[in-house]
Amino acid sequence: MSAAKTPAHMLEVDGHEVRITSPDRVVFPDVGLTKLDIARYYVSVADGALRGAGGRPMVLKRFVKGIEQEAFFQKRVPEQHPDFIGTATLHYASGTSAEETVVRDAAGLAWIANLGCLDLNPHPVRAEDLDHPDELRVDLDPMPGVDWSQIVDVAFIARDVLDEYGLTGWPKTSGSRGLHILVRIAPQWGFRQLRLAAETLAREVENRAPGLATARWWKEERGESVFVDFNQNAKDRTVASAYSIRPLADARVSTPLTWDEVRERRPEEFTVPSVLERFAAIGDPHRGIDDAVGTLDGLLRLAEQLGPAEKPPRGSDGSGRRASTMPLIEIARTQTKPEALELLDRWKAEHPEVAGMLHPADVLVDGMRGSSSLWYRVRVNLQHVPEESRPAQGELLASYDPWA
């Protein structure tokens, strides 16, 4: 006979009762954080978390089976939602639409925590104006082999470019290996102009720090550099906002910093317990972000000066697809990251001499967005392997189809 299920806990939040089911279910075994702990964390940091995610439609990223399993993405707000949860209908480039969740208060944060959401994934628009973003997001994404000091150097170069073009950047840890810089802008431009401004910023950072930073969209062309990921500003894209808990074993948090802290602090310092202490002591370092609204005019003028970005060549097979300039082979397509890494190790064991020639950035394990969850593609760039020693493209070790 199975053990009795723990009764739900009614959490009182600003005059609302939020029902937390399975409150003692352990979400982070290594640090002993329960589902109720997660809800209480978001209530405690609500002032900061709502500054990043409040009033914005968001995609619900639900870890209903724990952090060891892949999350699934839920665009549509659950039908049974309380009256303190707002909604907004977004129209996507694919022609589809979805009525998404809009959180406006601490009770809303606790409610989505009960759904199994760890990180908050808002769109860069307010629910009142879905066509004009009010935030430019600079995502500094390090390639394998890149250390923190290089990320920091690129961050300060990005800050200088922003300053020169009349914009104020607010840094935060991504909660993983990288850094985000958030920029408030007046909601006067559409997504096409926002992405162009972000790409222009990335190109200018690369121009000022060649080898350290890159604006190259195709991963195999980046080398051991920091990718300034401008495509996070495309319509339909979301990023983990401030105070988001990330699905890492130490319960790491995407944490707002001051610029003075960027060189001194490290992402692994910021976990749920330490951020609770930090927030109680100093509050939110980004408390002034909504008063620092800038314009995209300068970056859009720079875009005209730089001219169109270089486009990748197209293949000769008539498909119109991009032809990589690198000698790539694909190893596997899998449903989960552990499967992907296991098959990568198997391939390396079968090709030990080739594996020994690879640089860290030559191994490409990419999380790809499927219909409602991530899947993983494993590729190897053979650019550092002599041509006569390069293995040919073989049959995939696994060929998971996320669309089946």
C-alpha positions as CSV (number, residue, x, y, z in Angstrom):
1,M,0.0,0.0,0.0
2,S,1.4,3.4,-1.0
3,A,2.1,6.1,1.5
4,A,-0.6,8.7,2.0
5,K,-0.1,11.8,-0.1
6,T,0.9,14.9,1.8
7,P,-2.0,17.4,2.2
8,A,-1.8,20.6,0.2
9,H,-0.5,23.7,2.0
10,M,-2.5,27.0,1.7
11,L,0.0,29.8,1.4
12,E,-1.3,33.2,2.4
13,V,0.1,35.9,0.0
14,D,-1.1,39.5,0.1
15,G,-4.7,38.6,0.8
16,H,-4.8,35.6,-1.6
17,E,-4.7,31.9,-0.7
18,V,-2.4,29.9,-3.0
19,R,-2.7,26.2,-2.8
20,I,0.6,24.4,-2.9
21,T,0.1,20.7,-3.7
22,S,2.7,18.1,-2.5
23,P,4.4,20.9,-0.5
24,D,7.2,18.6,0.9
25,R,8.2,17.1,-2.4
26,V,11.9,17.6,-2.7
27,V,12.8,19.5,-5.9
28,F,16.5,20.0,-5.3
29,P,17.8,16.9,-3.5
30,D,21.4,18.1,-3.1
31,V,20.3,21.1,-1.1
32,G,17.0,19.8,0.3
33,L,14.7,22.4,-1.2
34,T,11.0,21.4,-1.4
35,K,8.2,22.6,-3.6
36,L,6.9,24.8,-0.8
37,D,10.4,26.3,-0.3
38,I,10.4,27.3,-4.0
39,A,7.0,29.0,-3.7
40,R,8.2,30.9,-0.5
41,Y,11.4,31.9,-2.2
42,Y,9.5,33.6,-5.0
43,V,7.2,35.4,-2.5
44,S,10.3,36.7,-0.7
45,V,12.0,38.1,-3.8
46,A,8.8,39.1,-5.5
47,D,9.7,42.8,-5.7
48,G,12.7,42.0,-7.8
49,A,11.2,39.0,-9.7
50,L,8.2,41.1,-10.8
51,R,10.4,43.9,-12.0
52,G,11.7,41.4,-14.6
53,A,8.6,39.3,-15.3
54,G,5.6,41.1,-13.9
55,G,3.0,42.3,-16.4
56,R,4.5,40.4,-19.2
57,P,3.1,37.3,-21.0
58,M,5.2,34.3,-20.2
59,V,5.8,30.7,-21.4
60,L,5.4,28.3,-18.5
61,K,8.4,26.0,-18.3
62,R,7.2,23.2,-16.1
63,F,9.5,20.6,-14.4
64,V,6.7,18.3,-13.3
65,K,9.0,15.3,-13.0
66,G,11.8,17.1,-11.2
67,I,15.1,18.7,-12.4
68,E,16.5,15.4,-13.6
69,Q,13.9,15.2,-16.3
70,E,13.3,17.6,-19.3
71,A,10.8,20.4,-18.7
72,F,7.9,20.9,-21.1
73,F,6.9,24.3,-22.4
74,Q,3.3,25.4,-22.0
75,K,2.3,28.5,-23.9
76,R,-1.4,28.5,-23.0
77,V,-2.5,29.5,-19.6
78,P,-4.2,26.6,-17.7
79,E,-8.0,26.8,-18.0
80,Q,-8.4,26.6,-14.2
81,H,-6.5,29.7,-13.1
82,P,-7.3,32.1,-10.2
83,D,-8.6,35.6,-10.9
84,F,-5.3,37.2,-9.8
85,I,-3.7,35.6,-12.9
86,G,-4.0,37.7,-16.0
87,T,-3.7,36.6,-19.7
88,A,-2.7,38.0,-23.0
89,T,-3.1,36.5,-26.5
90,L,0.1,36.4,-28.5
91,H,0.2,35.8,-32.2
92,Y,3.2,33.8,-33.5
93,A,5.1,34.0,-36.8
94,S,3.9,30.4,-37.5
95,G,0.3,31.8,-37.7
96,T,-0.8,30.2,-34.4
97,S,-1.8,32.1,-31.3
98,A,-1.9,31.4,-27.6
99,E,-3.5,33.0,-24.5
100,E,-0.5,33.2,-22.2
101,T,-0.1,33.7,-18.5
102,V,0.5,37.1,-17.1
103,V,1.7,37.4,-13.5
104,R,1.3,40.7,-11.7
105,D,1.9,40.0,-8.0
106,A,3.6,37.7,-5.5
107,A,0.5,35.4,-5.4
108,G,0.9,34.8,-9.1
109,L,4.6,33.8,-8.6
110,A,3.6,31.3,-6.0
111,W,0.9,29.9,-8.2
112,I,3.2,29.2,-11.1
113,A,5.7,27.7,-8.7
114,N,3.0,25.3,-7.8
115,L,2.7,24.3,-11.4
116,G,6.4,23.2,-11.3
117,C,7.9,26.3,-12.9
118,L,11.4,27.0,-11.7
119,D,12.6,29.8,-14.0
120,L,10.4,32.6,-15.3
121,N,10.3,33.0,-19.0
122,P,8.6,36.3,-20.0
123,H,8.4,37.9,-23.4
124,P,10.1,41.4,-23.8
125,V,6.7,43.1,-24.1
126,R,4.0,44.3,-21.7
127,A,0.6,42.7,-21.8
128,E,-0.9,46.1,-22.7
129,D,1.3,46.4,-25.9
130,L,2.3,43.1,-27.5
131,D,3.7,44.5,-30.7
132,H,6.3,47.0,-29.2
133,P,9.0,45.5,-27.0
134,D,10.3,47.6,-24.1
135,E,13.4,45.5,-23.4
136,L,16.5,44.7,-25.4
137,R,18.2,41.5,-24.1
138,V,22.0,41.0,-24.5
139,D,22.8,37.3,-23.9
140,L,26.5,36.6,-23.5
141,D,26.7,32.9,-24.2
142,P,30.2,31.4,-23.8
143,M,31.4,28.6,-26.0
144,P,33.1,25.5,-24.3
145,G,36.6,26.4,-23.2
146,V,35.8,30.0,-22.4
147,D,36.4,31.1,-18.8
148,W,34.6,33.7,-16.7
149,S,37.2,36.5,-17.2
150,Q,36.6,36.4,-20.9
151,I,32.8,36.7,-20.4
152,V,33.4,39.7,-18.1
153,D,35.7,41.4,-20.6
154,V,33.0,41.1,-23.3
155,A,30.3,42.3,-20.9
156,F,32.2,45.6,-20.3
157,I,32.8,46.1,-24.0
158,A,29.0,45.6,-24.5
159,R,28.4,48.2,-21.8
160,D,30.7,50.7,-23.5
161,V,28.8,50.2,-26.8
162,L,25.5,50.7,-25.1
163,D,26.7,53.8,-23.3
164,E,27.9,55.3,-26.5
165,Y,24.5,54.8,-28.1
166,G,22.5,56.2,-25.3
167,L,21.5,53.0,-23.6
168,T,21.9,51.7,-20.0
169,G,22.8,48.1,-19.4
170,W,21.8,46.2,-16.3
171,P,23.9,43.0,-15.8
172,K,22.8,39.7,-14.2
173,T,24.1,36.2,-14.1
174,S,22.2,33.9,-16.5
175,G,22.1,31.3,-13.7
176,S,24.2,29.0,-15.9
177,R,27.6,29.9,-17.4
178,G,26.9,33.2,-19.0
179,L,25.7,36.8,-18.4
180,H,22.7,38.8,-19.4
181,I,22.6,42.5,-19.9
182,L,19.0,44.0,-19.8
183,V,18.3,47.3,-21.5
184,R,15.0,49.2,-21.1
185,I,13.8,50.9,-24.2
186,A,10.8,53.0,-25.1
187,P,8.1,50.8,-26.7
188,Q,8.3,52.5,-30.1
189,W,9.8,49.8,-32.3
190,G,8.7,46.4,-33.5
191,F,10.5,43.1,-33.1
192,R,12.2,43.4,-36.5
193,Q,13.9,46.6,-35.5
194,L,14.7,45.3,-32.0
195,R,16.4,42.2,-33.5
196,L,18.3,44.4,-35.9
197,A,19.5,46.7,-33.1
198,A,20.6,43.7,-31.1
199,E,22.4,42.2,-34.0
200,T,24.1,45.5,-34.7
201,L,25.2,45.7,-31.1
202,A,26.7,42.1,-31.3
203,R,28.5,43.0,-34.5
204,E,30.0,46.1,-33.0
205,V,31.1,44.2,-29.9
206,E,32.8,41.6,-32.2
207,N,34.5,44.4,-34.1
208,R,36.0,45.8,-30.9
209,A,36.9,42.4,-29.4
210,P,37.8,40.0,-32.3
211,G,38.6,36.6,-31.0
212,L,37.0,37.3,-27.6
213,A,33.4,37.9,-28.9
214,T,31.5,36.8,-31.9
215,A,28.2,37.6,-33.6
216,R,28.3,34.6,-35.8
217,W,25.0,32.8,-35.6
218,W,26.2,29.4,-36.6
219,K,27.7,27.7,-33.6
220,E,30.5,25.8,-35.5
221,E,31.9,29.1,-36.7
222,R,32.4,30.7,-33.3
223,G,35.5,29.1,-31.9
224,E,36.3,29.6,-28.2
225,S,34.6,33.0,-27.9
226,V,31.6,34.6,-26.3
227,F,28.6,34.6,-28.5
228,V,26.5,37.8,-28.3
229,D,23.2,36.1,-28.9
230,F,21.1,38.7,-30.7
231,N,18.5,36.2,-31.7
232,Q,17.1,36.2,-28.1
233,N,15.4,39.4,-29.3
234,A,13.4,37.7,-32.1
235,K,9.7,37.5,-31.7
236,D,8.5,34.4,-29.8
237,R,11.8,34.1,-27.9
238,T,12.1,34.2,-24.1
239,V,14.9,34.1,-21.6
240,A,15.1,33.3,-17.9
241,S,14.4,36.6,-16.1
242,A,15.9,38.1,-12.9
243,Y,15.6,35.9,-9.8
244,S,14.8,32.8,-11.8
245,I,15.8,29.5,-10.3
246,R,17.7,27.4,-12.8
247,P,17.4,23.6,-12.9
248,L,20.9,22.9,-11.6
249,A,21.7,20.7,-8.7
250,D,22.8,23.7,-6.5
251,A,19.5,25.6,-7.1
252,R,21.4,28.4,-8.8
253,V,19.6,31.7,-9.4
254,S,19.8,34.2,-12.3
255,T,20.9,37.2,-10.1
256,P,21.0,40.9,-10.8
257,L,24.4,42.5,-10.2
258,T,25.9,46.0,-10.0
259,W,28.7,46.6,-12.5
260,D,31.2,46.8,-9.7
261,E,30.3,43.2,-8.8
262,V,30.6,41.8,-12.3
263,R,34.4,41.2,-12.1
264,E,34.3,40.1,-8.4
265,R,31.4,37.6,-8.2
266,R,30.8,34.2,-9.8
267,P,27.5,32.6,-10.9
268,E,27.9,29.6,-8.5
269,E,27.8,32.0,-5.5
270,F,24.1,32.8,-6.2
271,T,21.8,30.0,-5.0
272,V,18.3,30.1,-3.5
273,P,19.6,30.3,0.1
274,S,22.3,32.9,-0.6
275,V,20.0,35.1,-2.8
276,L,17.4,35.1,-0.1
277,E,20.0,36.5,2.3
278,R,21.3,39.0,-0.3
279,F,17.8,40.2,-1.1
280,A,16.9,40.7,2.5
281,A,20.2,42.7,3.0
282,I,20.4,44.9,0.0
283,G,17.2,44.5,-2.0
284,D,17.2,44.5,-5.8
285,P,20.3,46.1,-7.5
286,H,18.1,46.7,-10.6
287,R,15.5,48.8,-8.7
288,G,16.2,51.7,-11.0
289,I,15.9,49.9,-14.3
290,D,12.5,51.2,-15.2
291,D,13.7,54.8,-14.8
292,A,16.5,54.3,-17.4
293,V,14.5,54.0,-20.6
294,G,16.5,54.6,-23.8
295,T,16.1,54.7,-27.5
296,L,17.1,52.4,-30.4
297,D,17.8,55.3,-32.7
298,G,21.6,55.2,-32.2
299,L,22.0,51.4,-32.9
300,L,19.7,51.6,-35.9
301,R,21.8,54.4,-37.4
302,L,24.9,52.2,-36.7
303,A,23.1,49.4,-38.6
304,E,22.9,51.6,-41.7
305,Q,26.6,52.4,-41.4
306,L,27.7,48.8,-41.0
307,G,25.4,47.5,-43.8
308,P,23.8,44.1,-44.0
309,A,25.4,41.3,-42.1
310,E,27.2,38.6,-44.0
311,K,24.8,35.8,-45.1
312,P,25.9,32.1,-45.0
313,P,26.2,30.4,-48.4
314,R,23.4,28.2,-49.6
315,G,23.8,24.5,-50.5
316,S,23.9,23.3,-54.1
317,D,21.3,20.5,-53.5
318,G,18.3,22.8,-54.4
319,S,16.9,22.8,-50.9
320,G,17.9,26.4,-50.2
321,R,19.4,25.4,-46.9
322,R,22.6,26.9,-45.5
323,A,25.8,25.2,-46.4
324,S,28.2,25.1,-43.5
325,T,31.7,26.3,-44.1
326,M,33.0,23.8,-41.6
327,P,33.6,20.0,-41.9
328,L,30.7,18.9,-39.6
329,I,29.4,15.4,-39.0
330,E,26.3,14.6,-37.0
331,I,26.5,11.9,-34.3
332,A,23.0,11.6,-32.8
333,R,19.6,13.1,-32.1
334,T,18.2,12.3,-28.7
335,Q,15.3,13.0,-26.4
336,T,17.4,13.9,-23.4
337,K,20.8,15.4,-22.7
338,P,22.2,12.5,-20.7
339,E,21.5,10.2,-23.7
340,A,23.3,12.8,-26.0
341,L,26.3,12.8,-23.7
342,E,26.4,9.1,-23.4
343,L,26.4,8.6,-27.2
344,L,29.0,11.3,-27.6
345,D,31.3,9.4,-25.2
346,R,30.6,6.2,-27.2
347,W,31.6,7.9,-30.5
348,K,34.8,9.3,-28.9
349,A,35.6,5.8,-27.7
350,E,35.2,4.5,-31.2
351,H,37.4,7.3,-32.6
352,P,40.0,7.9,-29.9
353,E,42.6,9.5,-32.2
354,V,40.1,12.0,-33.7
355,A,38.6,12.7,-30.3
356,G,42.1,13.7,-29.0
357,M,42.4,16.3,-31.7
358,L,39.2,18.1,-30.9
359,H,39.1,21.5,-29.2
360,P,36.4,22.1,-26.6
361,A,34.4,24.3,-29.0
362,D,34.5,21.6,-31.7
363,V,32.0,19.4,-29.7
364,L,28.4,20.7,-30.3
365,V,25.6,19.4,-28.1
366,D,22.7,21.6,-28.9
367,G,19.3,21.8,-27.1
368,M,16.7,22.2,-29.9
369,R,13.2,23.4,-29.3
370,G,10.6,20.8,-30.2
371,S,6.8,21.1,-30.1
372,S,6.6,21.3,-26.3
373,S,10.1,20.3,-25.0
374,L,13.8,20.3,-25.8
375,W,15.6,17.6,-27.8
376,Y,19.3,17.3,-28.4
377,R,21.5,17.2,-31.5
378,V,25.1,16.1,-31.2
379,R,27.6,17.2,-33.9
380,V,31.4,17.3,-34.2
381,N,33.4,19.9,-36.0
382,L,36.4,18.3,-37.6
383,Q,38.2,21.5,-38.5
384,H,41.3,20.6,-36.3
385,V,41.5,17.0,-37.7
386,P,43.7,16.5,-40.8
387,E,41.4,15.9,-43.8
388,E,42.8,12.4,-44.4
389,S,41.9,11.4,-40.8
390,R,38.4,12.7,-40.7
391,P,35.7,10.0,-40.3
392,A,32.9,10.2,-42.8
393,Q,29.3,10.9,-41.9
394,G,27.8,7.6,-40.7
395,E,24.5,6.4,-39.6
396,L,23.2,8.3,-36.5
397,L,23.8,6.5,-33.2
398,A,20.2,7.6,-32.3
399,S,17.7,9.4,-34.5
400,Y,15.0,10.7,-32.1
401,D,12.2,12.5,-34.0
402,P,10.6,15.3,-31.8
403,W,7.8,15.8,-34.3
404,A,6.7,12.2,-34.5
